[in-house]
Amino acid sequence: MTLVLYKVTALAQAQQWAGLPDHELRRRAVTAAVDKDTQALIALTRAYLTHEGASGLLTSARTIEAYTLGVRHFTEYATSNAINLLRPGRRDTSGYVAHMLGSGRKPAGVELKVAAANCLYRALRWAGATEAEPFRDVKVPRDHTPGLVKRPPYSEDDIAAVMEQTDLQGQVLLLLLSHAGLRISEALALTWQDIDLELRRVSIQQGKGRKGRVVTMSGSLRRVLSKFKQASSQTTDGRRTTPEGAVFSYSHVTTARYHMEKAFKAAEVQFRGFHPGRKLAGTRLLRQVNDIARVAHHLGHASVETTRRGYANYEVDDLRDTLANW
């Protein structure tokens, strides 16, 4: 129901732009660009994504959020640097990239901001406001640091320590990330219908790129899930705090982060987000099966190259024992 309401709202907002006559759509887009009206430019970009984007109305909320922040960031930069959005100079966009890199932003983050700004210009062209394509040939330097060095996984000891400091719900979330290898969005979207305790299967209905998959549970995940399911069906006052059918009482990543940060702090483990848990699942499984294709399937990667880049590099201390007696 939440997803349906989100789609209905997104479509209604998009229609405020897409439903305009061509001349009025162009006029409003031009005005928004000239005035550098951030909210209007964001709304235009969202409308474009909903009607003309590769995923259309099915564009994920996470992508929408990332592009919203990116359009806001670029508009603020354009305002501060007196950039004409409809007729940008040929060095304005490379200057934007240099500015972000110079301020310490990582190449991956810069690529995302450039993608958002490029989407803004596709929206402006869709509205007939400009023919400019300033980001078409912009290049962002690649970061050649291995993925495991930039974003190392939590250790098994880290997860074990945090497991002792959180409740059953927190334990389920930790194991869905660090054993099943789910993304945080996939974990929080689970319903009990997606859980098959007998066959030890977790069904992901809509993973990244709207792809479904089935993931095998570890033995410990099955045990904790079984305990949690039994506990969540029992209430002391007859009232439910969890949405009907949902596994977790918190459905938003911000709420999950709040609870996890408290547990990590109590365990004296640095919280570095949810993805290092998924990293642990991938690296641990790869050590055991030594088959990158099987690991890619478990993690739901569209290409084994994604797994190879982020999970198959040698760990930082891989040679510690080998070199100890040199």
C-alpha positions as CSV (number, residue, x, y, z in Angstrom):
1,M,0.0,0.0,0.0
2,T,2.9,2.4,0.8
3,L,4.4,1.7,-2.6
4,V,1.1,2.3,-4.3
5,L,0.6,5.6,-2.6
6,Y,4.2,6.6,-3.5
7,K,3.5,5.9,-7.2
8,V,0.2,7.7,-7.1
9,T,1.8,10.8,-5.5
10,A,4.8,10.7,-7.9
11,L,2.5,10.5,-10.9
12,A,0.3,13.4,-9.7
13,Q,3.3,15.6,-9.1
14,A,4.7,14.7,-12.5
15,Q,1.5,15.6,-14.2
16,Q,1.7,19.1,-12.9
17,W,4.5,19.5,-15.5
18,A,3.8,16.9,-18.1
19,G,0.1,17.9,-18.4
20,L,1.0,21.5,-19.5
21,P,0.7,22.6,-23.1
22,D,4.1,22.7,-24.8
23,H,4.5,26.5,-24.7
24,E,3.6,26.7,-21.0
25,L,5.9,23.8,-20.1
26,R,8.8,25.6,-21.9
27,R,7.9,29.0,-20.3
28,R,7.9,27.5,-16.8
29,A,11.1,25.6,-17.3
30,V,12.9,28.7,-18.7
31,T,11.7,30.8,-15.8
32,A,12.9,28.1,-13.3
33,A,16.3,28.0,-15.0
34,V,16.7,31.8,-15.2
35,D,15.7,32.3,-11.6
36,K,17.7,29.2,-10.5
37,D,14.5,28.1,-8.7
38,T,15.8,25.0,-7.0
39,Q,12.4,23.5,-6.0
40,A,11.0,24.1,-9.5
41,L,14.1,22.5,-11.2
42,I,13.8,19.5,-8.8
43,A,10.1,19.1,-9.6
44,L,10.9,19.3,-13.4
45,T,13.6,16.7,-13.1
46,R,11.3,14.4,-11.2
47,A,8.6,14.8,-13.7
48,Y,11.0,14.0,-16.5
49,L,12.2,10.8,-14.7
50,T,8.6,9.7,-14.2
51,H,7.6,10.2,-17.8
52,E,10.8,9.7,-19.8
53,G,13.4,8.1,-17.5
54,A,14.6,4.5,-18.2
55,S,12.5,3.2,-15.3
56,G,9.6,5.7,-15.6
57,L,7.2,5.6,-12.7
58,L,9.1,2.6,-11.3
59,T,12.2,4.8,-10.6
60,S,13.3,3.9,-7.1
61,A,12.8,6.3,-4.2
62,R,16.5,6.1,-3.5
63,T,17.3,7.3,-7.1
64,I,14.8,10.1,-6.8
65,E,16.4,11.2,-3.5
66,A,19.9,11.1,-4.9
67,Y,19.0,13.1,-8.0
68,T,17.1,15.6,-5.9
69,L,20.2,16.3,-3.8
70,G,22.3,16.4,-6.9
71,V,20.1,19.0,-8.6
72,R,20.0,21.1,-5.5
73,H,23.8,20.9,-5.2
74,F,24.4,21.9,-8.8
75,T,21.9,24.7,-8.7
76,E,23.6,26.1,-5.6
77,Y,26.9,25.9,-7.3
78,A,25.5,27.6,-10.4
79,T,24.1,30.4,-8.3
80,S,27.3,31.0,-6.4
81,N,29.3,31.1,-9.7
82,A,26.9,33.1,-11.8
83,I,26.4,30.2,-14.3
84,N,23.8,30.7,-17.0
85,L,21.9,27.4,-16.8
86,L,20.4,27.8,-20.2
87,R,23.6,28.7,-21.9
88,P,26.5,27.4,-19.7
89,G,30.1,28.1,-20.7
90,R,32.1,25.3,-22.1
91,R,34.3,25.1,-19.0
92,D,31.6,25.6,-16.4
93,T,30.9,21.9,-16.0
94,S,34.5,20.8,-15.8
95,G,34.9,23.5,-13.2
96,Y,32.0,22.0,-11.3
97,V,33.8,18.6,-11.3
98,A,37.1,20.2,-10.2
99,H,35.3,22.1,-7.4
100,M,33.8,18.9,-6.0
101,L,37.1,16.9,-6.2
102,G,39.0,19.9,-4.7
103,S,36.6,20.0,-1.8
104,G,37.4,16.3,-0.9
105,R,34.5,14.6,-2.5
106,K,35.3,11.0,-3.7
107,P,35.1,10.2,-7.4
108,A,32.1,7.9,-6.9
109,G,30.2,10.8,-5.2
110,V,31.2,13.2,-8.0
111,E,29.9,10.8,-10.6
112,L,26.5,10.7,-8.9
113,K,26.3,14.5,-8.7
114,V,27.3,14.7,-12.4
115,A,24.6,12.1,-13.3
116,A,22.0,14.2,-11.4
117,A,23.0,17.4,-13.1
118,N,23.0,15.6,-16.5
119,C,19.5,14.5,-15.8
120,L,18.5,18.1,-15.0
121,Y,19.6,19.1,-18.5
122,R,17.8,16.2,-20.1
123,A,14.7,17.5,-18.3
124,L,15.3,21.0,-19.6
125,R,15.7,19.7,-23.1
126,W,12.5,17.7,-22.7
127,A,10.7,20.8,-21.7
128,G,12.1,22.7,-24.7
129,A,13.9,25.2,-22.5
130,T,17.4,24.6,-24.0
131,E,19.4,22.5,-26.4
132,A,22.5,22.5,-24.1
133,E,24.3,19.3,-23.2
134,P,27.1,20.6,-21.0
135,F,27.7,17.3,-19.2
136,R,27.8,15.0,-22.3
137,D,31.6,14.8,-22.5
138,V,32.5,15.5,-18.9
139,K,34.9,12.9,-17.4
140,V,35.4,12.1,-13.7
141,P,38.8,10.6,-12.8
142,R,38.5,7.0,-11.7
143,D,39.4,6.0,-8.2
144,H,41.8,3.0,-8.5
145,T,41.8,2.2,-4.8
146,P,40.4,-1.4,-4.3
147,G,36.9,-1.5,-2.9
148,L,37.9,-3.5,0.2
149,V,40.4,-0.8,1.1
150,K,38.0,2.1,0.6
151,R,35.0,0.4,2.2
152,P,36.2,-2.6,4.3
153,P,33.7,-5.1,5.7
154,Y,32.8,-5.5,9.3
155,S,34.6,-8.4,10.9
156,E,32.8,-11.5,12.2
157,D,33.9,-10.4,15.7
158,D,32.3,-7.0,15.1
159,I,29.0,-8.5,14.2
160,A,29.1,-11.0,17.1
161,A,29.8,-8.1,19.6
162,V,26.9,-6.0,18.3
163,M,24.6,-9.0,18.3
164,E,25.0,-9.1,22.1
165,Q,24.0,-5.5,22.4
166,T,20.8,-5.5,20.4
167,D,17.3,-7.0,20.6
168,L,16.0,-9.8,18.4
169,Q,14.9,-7.4,15.7
170,G,18.3,-5.9,15.5
171,Q,19.9,-9.4,15.4
172,V,17.7,-10.3,12.5
173,L,18.7,-7.2,10.6
174,L,22.4,-7.8,11.2
175,L,22.2,-11.3,10.0
176,L,20.1,-10.4,6.9
177,L,23.0,-8.0,6.0
178,S,26.1,-10.0,7.1
179,H,24.9,-13.5,6.2
180,A,22.2,-13.2,3.6
181,G,24.0,-10.3,2.0
182,L,20.9,-8.1,1.6
183,R,20.9,-4.4,0.9
184,I,19.4,-2.4,3.7
185,S,16.4,-1.4,1.5
186,E,15.8,-5.1,0.6
187,A,15.9,-6.1,4.3
188,L,13.5,-3.4,5.5
189,A,11.0,-4.2,2.7
190,L,10.6,-7.8,3.8
191,T,7.3,-9.3,4.8
192,W,6.8,-12.6,6.5
193,Q,5.4,-14.0,3.3
194,D,8.9,-13.6,1.9
195,I,10.4,-15.8,4.6
196,D,10.4,-19.6,4.3
197,L,11.9,-21.0,7.5
198,E,11.4,-24.6,6.5
199,L,13.3,-24.3,3.2
200,R,15.6,-21.6,4.6
201,R,14.8,-19.1,1.9
202,V,14.4,-15.4,1.7
203,S,12.6,-14.0,-1.3
204,I,13.5,-10.5,-2.5
205,Q,10.6,-9.2,-4.4
206,Q,12.2,-6.1,-5.7
207,G,16.0,-5.7,-5.4
208,K,18.2,-3.2,-7.1
209,G,17.0,-2.6,-10.7
210,R,13.6,-4.1,-9.7
211,K,15.1,-7.6,-9.9
212,G,13.8,-10.4,-7.6
213,R,15.9,-13.2,-6.3
214,V,15.9,-16.0,-3.7
215,V,18.6,-16.1,-1.0
216,T,19.5,-19.0,1.2
217,M,19.5,-18.4,4.9
218,S,22.3,-19.3,7.2
219,G,21.5,-21.6,10.1
220,S,21.9,-18.8,12.6
221,L,19.7,-16.5,10.6
222,R,17.0,-19.1,10.5
223,R,17.2,-19.6,14.3
224,V,17.0,-15.9,15.1
225,L,14.2,-15.3,12.5
226,S,12.2,-18.2,14.1
227,K,12.5,-16.7,17.6
228,F,11.7,-13.2,16.3
229,K,8.6,-14.4,14.4
230,Q,7.3,-16.1,17.5
231,A,8.0,-13.1,19.7
232,S,6.5,-10.6,17.3
233,S,3.2,-12.5,17.2
234,Q,2.9,-12.1,20.9
235,T,1.9,-8.8,22.4
236,T,1.1,-7.9,26.0
237,D,-1.7,-5.5,25.3
238,G,-3.1,-6.8,22.1
239,R,-1.7,-3.9,20.0
240,R,0.7,-4.2,17.1
241,T,3.7,-1.9,16.7
242,T,4.7,-3.5,13.4
243,P,2.8,-2.9,10.1
244,E,0.6,-5.9,9.2
245,G,2.8,-8.6,7.6
246,A,6.0,-6.6,7.8
247,V,9.1,-8.2,9.4
248,F,10.4,-5.0,10.9
249,S,8.7,-2.3,13.0
250,Y,11.0,0.3,11.4
251,S,10.5,0.6,7.7
252,H,12.8,3.6,7.0
253,V,16.6,3.4,6.9
254,T,16.9,6.4,9.3
255,T,15.0,4.6,12.1
256,A,17.1,1.4,11.5
257,R,20.3,3.5,11.6
258,Y,19.2,5.1,14.9
259,H,18.8,1.7,16.6
260,M,21.9,0.2,15.1
261,E,24.1,3.1,16.0
262,K,23.1,2.6,19.7
263,A,23.9,-1.1,19.5
264,F,27.3,-0.5,17.8
265,K,28.2,2.2,20.4
266,A,27.3,-0.2,23.3
267,A,29.5,-2.9,21.6
268,E,32.3,-0.3,21.2
269,V,32.4,-1.0,17.4
270,Q,32.5,1.9,15.0
271,F,29.3,2.1,12.9
272,R,30.2,2.7,9.3
273,G,26.7,2.2,7.8
274,F,24.9,-0.9,6.6
275,H,26.9,-1.8,3.5
276,P,30.0,-3.2,5.4
277,G,27.7,-5.9,6.7
278,R,26.8,-6.9,3.1
279,K,30.5,-6.7,2.3
280,L,31.2,-9.3,5.1
281,A,28.7,-11.7,3.5
282,G,30.3,-11.4,0.1
283,T,34.0,-11.7,1.2
284,R,33.3,-14.5,3.7
285,L,31.3,-16.5,1.2
286,L,34.0,-16.0,-1.5
287,R,36.7,-17.3,0.8
288,Q,34.6,-20.5,1.4
289,V,33.3,-21.3,-2.1
290,N,36.0,-19.6,-4.2
291,D,33.4,-19.1,-7.0
292,I,32.7,-15.5,-7.9
293,A,29.7,-16.3,-10.0
294,R,27.9,-18.0,-7.0
295,V,28.7,-15.1,-4.8
296,A,27.4,-12.6,-7.4
297,H,24.2,-14.6,-7.5
298,H,23.9,-14.6,-3.7
299,L,24.4,-10.8,-3.6
300,G,22.1,-10.1,-6.5
301,H,24.8,-8.4,-8.7
302,A,23.8,-8.0,-12.3
303,S,27.4,-8.6,-13.3
304,V,30.3,-10.7,-11.8
305,E,32.5,-7.6,-12.5
306,T,30.7,-5.8,-9.8
307,T,31.5,-8.6,-7.4
308,R,35.1,-8.8,-8.6
309,R,35.7,-5.1,-8.1
310,G,34.2,-4.8,-4.7
311,Y,34.6,-8.2,-3.1
312,A,37.4,-10.2,-4.8
313,N,40.4,-8.0,-4.0
314,Y,42.8,-9.3,-1.5
315,E,42.1,-8.2,2.1
316,V,44.4,-5.6,3.7
317,D,46.0,-8.1,6.1
318,D,46.0,-11.1,3.7
319,L,49.7,-11.7,4.1
320,R,50.0,-11.0,7.8
321,D,50.6,-14.6,8.8
322,T,52.8,-15.3,5.8
323,L,55.2,-12.4,6.6
324,A,55.2,-12.7,10.4
325,N,58.3,-14.9,10.5
326,W,60.4,-13.3,7.7
